């Protein structure tokens, strides 16, 4: 039995059972390397072909601020904000506006796309267009629906990056405050949450390492030291997701060390 038969078709059927007259927004959270983007694309195909829905997909990665905007943030708030990824480096207002148009507008809506090879947002003329209103929106990302931490939890550095480059804690406080603000407003409109539960943060590091080793050979990826530093930007909130989301998600898909789903829990 393959992935689609064992897990994705049942998930699509579960989504179908939740569908009512209004558009349905499904959030999908998974750590880096968990396969959430691949799964989201496959799930969209099943929902279209098997159930006949008009489906749109959006990644929180596609809401990244432009490179110039992040450079300005890094100069005015903290140098670590130059690196895309954490809360505070996305255009949440753009995301909320486009999602609202997807579910209310009659016509067509274009959704932003981010070119990671250029580290910048693609020209709007290249954004994919969707017929609206959509029936279902699949919204995926590594921090989708992740709750903020308490102030006490922010005191201690969780890794070398925070200990050496965020000694005063201003970066992680900014990230947490942003997550507690506009990001939660965006996450509140999610109708149901699917959580890809990875074995632990060490697995994320290993999986990203395998990905980067392939691209590094082509001259595009990061070397081991660059990757180790990069991954640490996401450690704090990845661990927060692993702690909090199993109890908050409507569906938990548990992964093993080989990135395969071994268990599904529906609530």
C-alpha positions as CSV (number, residue, x, y, z in Angstrom):
1,X,0.0,0.0,0.0
2,X,1.5,3.4,-1.0
3,X,1.4,6.7,0.8
4,X,-1.6,8.0,-1.1
5,X,-3.7,4.9,-0.5
6,X,-2.7,4.5,3.2
7,X,-2.7,8.1,4.4
8,X,-3.5,10.8,1.8
9,X,-6.8,9.4,0.5
10,X,-8.1,9.0,4.0
11,X,-7.0,12.5,4.8
12,X,-8.7,13.9,1.7
13,X,-11.9,12.0,2.7
14,X,-11.7,13.5,6.2
15,X,-11.4,16.9,4.7
16,X,-14.3,16.2,2.3
17,X,-16.4,15.3,5.3
18,X,-15.6,18.6,7.0
19,X,-16.5,20.6,3.8
20,X,-19.6,22.7,4.1
21,X,-21.0,25.5,2.0
22,X,-18.2,27.9,2.7
23,X,-14.5,27.6,1.6
24,X,-12.4,25.5,3.9
25,X,-8.9,26.5,5.0
26,X,-6.6,23.6,6.0
27,X,-3.4,24.4,7.8
28,X,-0.5,22.0,7.4
29,X,2.5,22.3,9.8
30,X,5.7,20.3,9.4
31,X,9.3,20.9,10.2
32,X,11.9,21.5,7.5
33,X,12.5,18.3,5.5
34,X,9.3,16.6,6.7
35,X,7.8,16.5,3.2
36,X,5.0,18.9,3.9
37,X,5.3,20.6,0.5
38,X,5.3,17.4,-1.4
39,X,2.4,16.0,0.7
40,X,0.4,19.3,0.2
41,X,0.8,19.1,-3.6
42,X,-0.3,15.4,-3.6
43,X,-3.2,16.1,-1.4
44,X,-4.4,18.9,-3.6
45,X,-4.4,16.6,-6.6
46,X,-6.4,14.0,-4.8
47,X,-9.0,16.6,-3.6
48,X,-9.3,17.9,-7.2
49,X,-9.4,14.6,-9.0
50,X,-11.3,12.3,-6.6
51,X,-13.6,14.9,-5.0
52,X,-13.8,17.6,-7.7
53,X,-12.8,20.5,-5.6
54,X,-11.3,23.8,-6.7
55,X,-8.1,23.7,-4.6
56,X,-5.4,26.4,-4.1
57,X,-2.1,25.9,-2.2
58,X,-0.1,28.5,-0.4
59,X,3.2,28.1,1.5
60,X,4.1,30.5,4.3
61,X,7.5,30.6,2.5
62,X,5.9,32.4,-0.4
63,X,5.0,35.2,2.0
64,X,8.6,36.1,2.7
65,X,9.4,39.8,2.7
66,X,11.6,40.9,-0.2
67,X,15.3,40.8,0.2
68,X,15.4,44.6,0.6
69,X,12.8,44.6,3.3
70,X,14.6,42.0,5.2
71,X,17.9,43.9,4.9
72,X,16.2,46.9,6.4
73,X,14.9,44.8,9.3
74,X,18.3,43.5,9.9
75,X,19.7,47.0,10.1
76,X,16.9,48.5,12.3
77,X,16.1,45.5,14.6
78,X,18.6,42.7,14.5
79,X,21.2,41.3,12.0
80,X,19.7,37.8,12.2
81,X,16.5,39.0,10.5
82,X,18.4,39.2,7.2
83,X,17.9,35.4,7.1
84,X,14.5,34.5,5.9
85,X,12.3,32.0,7.8
86,X,11.4,33.0,11.3
87,X,8.2,35.0,12.2
88,X,8.9,38.6,11.4
89,X,10.3,37.9,7.9
90,X,7.0,37.3,6.2
91,X,4.4,39.8,4.8
92,X,1.5,38.6,6.8
93,X,-0.8,41.4,5.6
94,X,-0.2,40.3,2.0
95,X,-1.1,36.8,3.0
96,X,-4.3,37.8,4.8
97,X,-5.4,39.9,1.9
98,X,-4.9,37.2,-0.7
99,X,-6.5,34.5,1.4
100,X,-9.5,36.8,1.9
101,X,-9.8,37.3,-1.8
102,X,-9.4,33.6,-2.5
103,X,-12.5,32.8,-0.4
104,X,-14.7,35.8,-1.1
105,X,-13.9,37.1,-4.6
106,X,-15.6,36.0,-7.8
107,X,-13.0,35.9,-10.6
108,X,-9.3,35.2,-10.3
109,X,-6.6,35.8,-7.7
110,X,-2.9,35.6,-8.0
111,X,-0.9,34.1,-5.1
112,X,2.7,35.2,-4.3
113,X,5.7,33.0,-5.0
114,X,9.2,33.3,-3.6
115,X,12.3,32.3,-5.6
116,X,14.7,30.8,-3.0
117,X,17.5,30.7,-5.5
118,X,17.3,34.5,-5.8
119,X,16.4,35.0,-2.2
120,X,13.6,37.3,-3.3
121,X,9.9,37.5,-4.2
122,X,9.1,36.6,-7.8
123,X,7.6,39.3,-10.0
124,X,3.8,39.4,-9.7
125,X,3.4,38.7,-13.4
126,X,4.8,35.2,-12.6
127,X,2.5,34.4,-9.7
128,X,0.0,31.6,-10.3
129,X,-3.6,32.5,-10.7
130,X,-6.5,30.7,-9.2
131,X,-10.2,30.8,-10.1
132,X,-12.1,32.1,-7.1
133,X,-13.8,31.6,-4.8
134,X,-11.8,28.4,-4.0
135,X,-13.4,25.4,-2.3
136,X,-10.4,24.5,-0.3
137,X,-7.1,26.3,0.5
138,X,-4.2,24.2,1.7
139,X,-1.8,26.5,3.7
140,X,1.4,24.9,4.7
141,X,4.5,26.0,6.5
142,X,7.0,25.1,9.2
143,X,5.5,27.5,11.8
144,X,1.8,27.5,10.7
145,X,-0.4,27.5,13.8
146,X,2.7,27.4,16.2
147,X,1.8,29.2,19.4
148,X,4.2,31.8,20.9
149,X,6.4,31.0,24.0
150,X,6.2,32.6,27.4
151,X,8.7,35.2,28.4
152,X,10.4,32.8,30.8
153,X,11.0,30.4,28.0
154,X,12.9,33.0,26.0
155,X,15.5,33.6,28.7
156,X,17.8,30.7,27.9
157,X,19.5,30.3,24.6
158,X,18.6,26.9,22.9
159,X,21.7,26.7,20.7
160,X,25.0,28.2,19.8
161,X,23.5,30.7,17.3
162,X,21.3,32.3,20.0
163,X,24.1,32.1,22.6
164,X,26.7,33.9,20.4
165,X,24.6,36.1,18.0
166,X,21.6,36.9,20.2
167,X,23.3,37.3,23.6
168,X,20.7,39.9,24.8
169,X,17.8,37.9,23.4
170,X,16.4,40.8,21.4
171,X,16.1,38.6,18.2
172,X,14.1,35.8,19.8
173,X,11.9,38.3,21.7
174,X,11.1,40.1,18.4
175,X,10.3,36.8,16.7
176,X,8.1,35.7,19.6
177,X,6.2,39.0,19.8
178,X,5.6,38.9,16.0
179,X,4.4,35.3,16.3
180,X,2.0,36.3,19.1
181,X,0.6,39.2,17.1
182,X,-0.2,39.2,13.4
183,X,0.7,35.6,12.8
184,X,-1.9,34.4,15.3
185,X,-4.5,36.6,13.6
186,X,-3.7,34.8,10.4
187,X,-3.7,31.3,12.0
188,X,-7.1,32.0,13.7
189,X,-8.8,31.7,10.3
190,X,-7.6,28.1,9.8
191,X,-10.5,25.7,10.0
192,X,-8.5,22.5,10.6
193,X,-4.9,21.8,11.3
194,X,-2.8,18.8,10.1
195,X,0.5,18.3,11.9
196,X,3.4,16.3,10.5
197,X,5.1,15.1,13.7
198,X,8.8,14.5,13.2
199,X,10.8,12.2,15.6
200,X,12.7,15.2,17.0
201,X,14.9,18.1,16.0
202,X,17.9,15.9,15.3
203,X,15.9,14.2,12.5
204,X,15.3,17.6,10.9
205,X,19.0,18.4,10.9
206,X,19.7,15.0,9.3
207,X,17.0,15.4,6.6
208,X,18.1,18.9,5.7
209,X,21.7,17.7,5.6
210,X,20.7,15.1,3.0
211,X,18.9,17.6,0.9
212,X,21.7,20.1,1.0
213,X,24.4,17.5,0.2
214,X,22.6,16.9,-3.1
215,X,22.3,20.6,-4.0
216,X,25.8,21.4,-2.7
217,X,27.3,19.2,-5.4
218,X,25.7,21.3,-8.0
219,X,27.2,24.5,-6.4
220,X,23.8,25.7,-5.1
221,X,23.5,24.3,-1.5
222,X,25.1,25.0,1.8
223,X,28.1,23.2,3.2
224,X,27.9,21.5,6.6
225,X,28.9,24.5,8.7
226,X,26.6,26.8,6.8
227,X,23.7,24.4,7.2
228,X,24.3,23.9,10.9
229,X,24.1,27.7,11.5
230,X,21.1,28.1,9.3
231,X,19.1,25.3,10.9
232,X,19.6,26.8,14.3
233,X,17.4,29.8,13.3
234,X,14.4,27.4,13.4
235,X,15.3,25.2,16.4
236,X,13.4,27.1,19.0
237,X,10.0,27.2,17.3
238,X,10.4,23.7,15.8
239,X,10.7,22.4,19.3
240,X,7.8,24.5,20.4
241,X,5.7,23.0,17.6
242,X,6.7,19.5,18.7
243,X,5.7,20.2,22.2
244,X,2.4,22.0,21.6
245,X,0.8,21.0,18.3
246,X,0.2,17.3,19.0
247,X,-2.5,18.4,21.4
248,X,-3.8,21.3,19.2
249,X,-3.9,19.7,15.8
250,X,-7.0,18.0,14.4
251,X,-4.9,15.4,12.5
252,X,-1.4,14.2,13.6
253,X,0.6,12.3,11.1
254,X,3.6,10.7,12.9
255,X,6.8,10.3,10.9
256,X,9.7,7.8,11.5
257,X,13.4,8.5,11.0
258,X,13.0,7.7,7.3
259,X,10.4,10.4,6.8
260,X,7.6,7.8,6.4
261,X,4.2,8.2,8.0
262,X,3.8,5.4,10.5
263,X,0.7,6.5,12.4
264,X,-2.3,8.8,11.8
265,X,-4.4,10.3,14.6
266,X,-7.7,12.0,13.9
267,X,-9.7,14.0,16.4
